[in-house]
Amino acid sequence: MERSKKPSAIPVSPTIPTPQVSISQDNSRVTAGLPTGESIEVLLFGATIISWKSAQGKENLFLSSKAVLDGSKAVRGGVPLVFPNFGPAPPNHPTSGLPQHGFARISKWEYLGKSSSESSTLPNSSGDSSVKLDFGLSNTMLGNISSNWKEYQFGITYSVTLSRNDLETSLVIRNTGDKVFDFQTLFHTYLAIDDISKTSVTGLESGTYIDKVTGAKETAASKAPITFSSEVDRVYSIPSSKPITIAENSKPRYEISRDELGDVVVWNPWEGKAGNMADFGPADGWKRMVCVETGSVSDWNTLEAGDSWEGGQRINLC
């Protein structure tokens, strides 16, 4: 017998897409993507970001075509991590004996997991708008190092957050032992551009810089934007409240904001130096990259036993 009044159907909410994270079969890299199409790829070797793509598939990071990705040497391109020393380790210092730019970029990190932001409750939501990947490194994970740094105990959490229009990287460095140590750190970011000759960097005009090309002399920054017509290798010291803009043809492409990172390295090797790097390619790749590297490297940061330090950057697409 048919009922005169059938119960109303219970509406089923549509499934809201969420960020997807995958780990390669050989456990060497982590890939994450947003429902809207943005993606990142991170090697566990060095916790190096080697790709950051916009929703349309445009790559925002430069990765050398000759970059070594098998874990035998630091990656040329992407976002290598510098810690605990910037450049060659100085003599008569606890970091003496460590490789250039330290061990973080040549160590195997642990993937700690992911989290995503709350999805929008507005109509036509495309799902979660960001995904955060966490990676860890501690002194117990290091191999034998020929440096007094082997006496220190530390833990680092590195967070990489992908959003629709930006990429955020942040470090929390903890002194987990009973000995004070000093460190430097930096995000060695290789940004992809179309033409270095038409690229400019603004936001550093009020600082001073060390010019490594002319002999590491401290120089007052020009009031004009940084432009490129030959090799540039400068370390700027400027308050982290100042945003940095990278433009092409006077049109902003990236904007970098910083937290607790008072130094900025601007680097392009130009043709001569690029040609002398065995892992740099293609031969004219220097035309399509610029390094704008935020960090804390002009002096040493001292971390007391039990203390921690935090710093980070956000790169916005303009």
Protein Blocks (a to p, Z undefined) as FASTA:
>chain_A
ZZfbdcdddddddddddddddddfklpaccdddfkopacdddfehpaafbdcdfkopafb
dcdfkbcfehpacceehjddddfbecjddehifkgoiaehijmlmcccddfbdcdddddf
behiabjfbdcddddddfklpccdddfklmpccdddddddddfkbccdddddddfbfbdc
ddddddddddddfblklgccehjlmmccddfknoopacdddfbdcddfbdcdddddddfk
bccdddeehiafbdcddehiabdcdddebjmlmmmpmkbccfklmmmgccdddddfkbcc
dddehiacddddddddZZ
